[in-house]
Amino acid sequence: MKAILSEKGQITIPKGCRDKLGLRPGAVLDFEATQGKLVGRKVQPDDALQRWRGKGRIPGGLSVDDYLARVRAPRP
């Protein structure tokens, strides 16, 4: 697939490539010039939940079920 560089240095990524890579409006790409080739890579968004997964601790040494029952119990 080919694309033409505009006067402003912009290109349109062909639809087939966008679909294959899952590129949507707002996607971030990282470009690098390597051995006379322009290489573009899709930057994976930072997943805040993945970063914190496994780091939380339940207070009082309770099991998950016991903790959830306690915090979900109706308050007087």
Contact map, one row per residue, 1 for C-alpha under 8 A:
1110000000000100000000000000000000000000000000000000000000000000000000000000
1111000000000100000000000000000000000000000000000000000000000000000000000000
1111100000111100000000000000000000000000000000000000000000000000000000000000
0111110000110000000000000000000000000000000000000000000000000000000000000000
0011111111100000000000000000000000000000000000000000000000000000000000000000
0001111111100000000000000000000000000000000000000000000000000000000000000000
0000111111000000000000000000000000000000000000000000000000000000000000000000
0000111111000000000000000000000000000000000000000000000000000000000000000000
0000111111100000000000000000000000000000000000000000000000000000000000000000
0000111111110000000000000000000000000000000000000000000000000000000000000000
0011110011111000000000000000000000000000000000000000000000000000000000000000
0011000001111100000000000000000000000000000000000000000000000000000000000000
0010000000111110110000000000000000000000000000000000000000000000000000000000
1110000000011111110000000000000000000000000000000000000000000000000000000000
0000000000001111111000000000000000000000000000000000000000000000000000000000
0000000000000111111100000000000000000000000000000000000000000000000000000000
0000000000001111111110000000000000000000000000000000000000000000000000000000
0000000000001111111111110000000000000000000000000000000000000000000000000000
0000000000000011111111100000000000000000000000000000000000000000000000000000
0000000000000001111111100000000000000000000000000000000000000000000000000000
0000000000000000111111100000000000000000010000000000000000000000000000000000
0000000000000000011111110000000000000000000000000000000000000000000000000000
0000000000000000011111111010000000000000010000000000000000000000000000000000
0000000000000000010001111110000000000000000000000000000000000000000000000000
0000000000000000000000111110000000000000000000000000000000000000000000000000
0000000000000000000000011111000000000000000000000000000000000000000000000000
0000000000000000000000111111100000000000011000000000000000000000000000000000
0000000000000000000000000111110000000000011100000000000000000000000000000000
0000000000000000000000000011111000000001111000000000000000000000000000000000
0000000000000000000000000001111100000001111000000000000000000000000000000000
0000000000000000000000000000111110000111100000000000000000000000000000000000
0000000000000000000000000000011111000111000000000000000000000000000000000000
0000000000000000000000000000001111111110000000000000000000000000000000000000
0000000000000000000000000000000111111110000000000000000000000000000000000000
0000000000000000000000000000000011111000000000000000000000000000000000000000
0000000000000000000000000000000011111100000000000000000000000000000000000000
0000000000000000000000000000000011111110000000000000000000000000000000000000
0000000000000000000000000000001111011111000000000000000000000000000000000000
0000000000000000000000000000001111001111100000000000000000000000000000000000
0000000000000000000000000000111100000111110000000000000000000000000000000000
0000000000000000000000000000111000000011111000000000000000000000000000000000
0000000000000000000010100011110000000001111100000000000000000000000000000000
0000000000000000000000000011110000000000111110000000000000000000000000000000
0000000000000000000000000001000000000000011111000000000000000000000000000000
0000000000000000000000000000000000000000001111100000000000000000000000000000
0000000000000000000000000000000000000000000111110000000000000000000000000000
0000000000000000000000000000000000000000000011111110000000000000000000000000
0000000000000000000000000000000000000000000001111111000000000000000000000000
0000000000000000000000000000000000000000000000111111100000000000000000000000
0000000000000000000000000000000000000000000000111111100000000000000000000000
0000000000000000000000000000000000000000000000111111100000000000000000000000
0000000000000000000000000000000000000000000000011111111100000000000000000000
0000000000000000000000000000000000000000000000001111111100000000000000000000
0000000000000000000000000000000000000000000000000001111100000000000000000000
0000000000000000000000000000000000000000000000000001111110000000000000000000
0000000000000000000000000000000000000000000000000001111111000000000000000000
0000000000000000000000000000000000000000000000000000001111100000000000000000
0000000000000000000000000000000000000000000000000000000111111111001000000000
0000000000000000000000000000000000000000000000000000000011111100000000000000
0000000000000000000000000000000000000000000000000000000001111100000000000000
0000000000000000000000000000000000000000000000000000000001111110000000000000
0000000000000000000000000000000000000000000000000000000001111111011000000000
0000000000000000000000000000000000000000000000000000000001001111111000000000
0000000000000000000000000000000000000000000000000000000001000111111100000000
0000000000000000000000000000000000000000000000000000000000000011111110000000
0000000000000000000000000000000000000000000000000000000000000111111111000000
0000000000000000000000000000000000000000000000000000000001000111111111100000
0000000000000000000000000000000000000000000000000000000000000001111111110000
0000000000000000000000000000000000000000000000000000000000000000111111111000
0000000000000000000000000000000000000000000000000000000000000000011111111000
0000000000000000000000000000000000000000000000000000000000000000001111111000
0000000000000000000000000000000000000000000000000000000000000000000111111100
0000000000000000000000000000000000000000000000000000000000000000000011111110
0000000000000000000000000000000000000000000000000000000000000000000000011111
0000000000000000000000000000000000000000000000000000000000000000000000001111
0000000000000000000000000000000000000000000000000000000000000000000000000111
